[in-house]
Amino acid sequence: MINLIKLSVGTEGIEDLAAWQQTPRARASDGLPRHVTRMWPKRETEILDGGSIYWVIKGAIQCRQPIVRLDEVIGGDGIRRCAIVLKPGLIPVAASLKRPFQGWRYLKPEDAPIDLDPARASEQPLPAELSVALAEIGVL
């Protein structure tokens, strides 16, 4: 199994990403959230064997979503793209700093941040800037 990691560009926090995924543009034909990207992962079988996409928000990995499938999408320009179709809902993880990068990258399970305790799910999420600051000093 392998994961993906992706910047959530323009997102201010987990709530913003969740709101974006509710829009029609961010939905597959069956209503599941998706992210469309230019490149098709060569390690598709490993991704679909339980992988997640880890979202980088404001310089830190802050949440993840299990990947359901990869769909082919042909853009208006005729170019083949990959729609990464995701399970609804964002799973908060222990914030982990990540420098900017383009596109998506593979993320080995042993390098992925741990999920936050589900008992804390009802808590208000920390502001992105605070999560990053705490990650910088190794508290989260």
N, C-alpha and C positions, 0 to 999 in steps of 0.2 A: 504494500500500500504506500502511496505517496500523496502528498498534499500540494496545493498551489498557494501562492501568496500574491496578493494584488493590492495596489494602492487604491483607496477609495477617494479619488480626486474631487476636491471641492466639498467634501463632507466635513461637517463640524463635530460630529459625534455619532454614536451608534444609532441614536434616534433619527438622525438625518438619513443614514443609510437605509434604515427600516422604512422611512417615509418614501424615499426614492423607489424602493422595491415594490411599493404599492401602486406606482404609476403604470398605465398601460404599456408604455414604451419599455419598461423593465420586466415585462411578463412574457412568458412563453405562451403558445396557443392554448395550453391547458391551465393557464393561470399561475403556474409556478414562477417564482422569481428567476431571472437569468441575467447573465452578464455576457455581452457579445464582444469577442476579441478577434483580431486578425489571424492569429496563429492557432493551429490545431495542435494540441499536446501530443507528442510522439509516445508518451507513456500513458496513453488512454486507459489501457487495461488496469494498470496499477492505480490510477486515479479513481476508476469506477469500482475498485475493490475496497471501498470504505474511506476514500479521501475526502478532505474538506478544502474549502477556500478560506484562507486566513486574510482578513481585511486589515490593512494598515490605514489608520486614521490619525491625522495630525502627528505623524512621525513615530507612531507606536502600533504594533499589532494589538487590536483591542477586542476582536471577536472573530468567530468562524461560522461557516455554514457547511453542512454536508453536501457533497455534490451528488446529484441524482443521475444525471446523464449529460452527454454532449450532443447537441443538435447542430446539423449543418444549416447555415443561413446564407442565402445569396443576397447580397446588397443590391441596391438600385444601380450600382456601378458594375454589376455582374461578377463581383469578386466573392469567392467562397470565404465564409467566416465561421467561427465556432461559437455557438451559444452554450455557455456553461450554465446548465439548469440546476437550480439549488433547492434544497429543502427549505420551506418557509421558516422564518424565525432565526434570530441571530443569537449565538451562544457566546456570552462574554468570556474572555480569557484573561489570564494575568498579563497585564500590559508588558510588552517587550519592545524596546527601541528598534527602529528599522530605518536605515537611510533611504532616501528616495531612489527609485529605479523605474525603468520603463517596462511596460507590459506586465506579464506575470512571470513568476519563477517557481521552480519546484521547491518544496519544503519537506525535508525528511521528518518522519514522525518524532524522532529523538530531538530534533531542533525546534519543534513546535511548542509554544507556550501552553501551559496546562489550563484546562477549563476552570473558571471560578466555581466555587461551591454552589450547587443548585439552591441551597437554603438561602443564599444571598440574592436569588433571582428577583425577589420582590423589592429589593433595595433600589433606591434611586441611583443610576449610574453616575460615576464621577465625571466631572468635566474633562474633556480630552486633554487640556493643558495640564491639569492636575495628575492625570494618569501618566502622562509623559514625564513630568517632574518626579513623581514617585518611582517610576521605572529607572530614571537616571541615577537615583541614589540607591536602587536595589531594594525598595520596600515592597513593591508589588511583584 
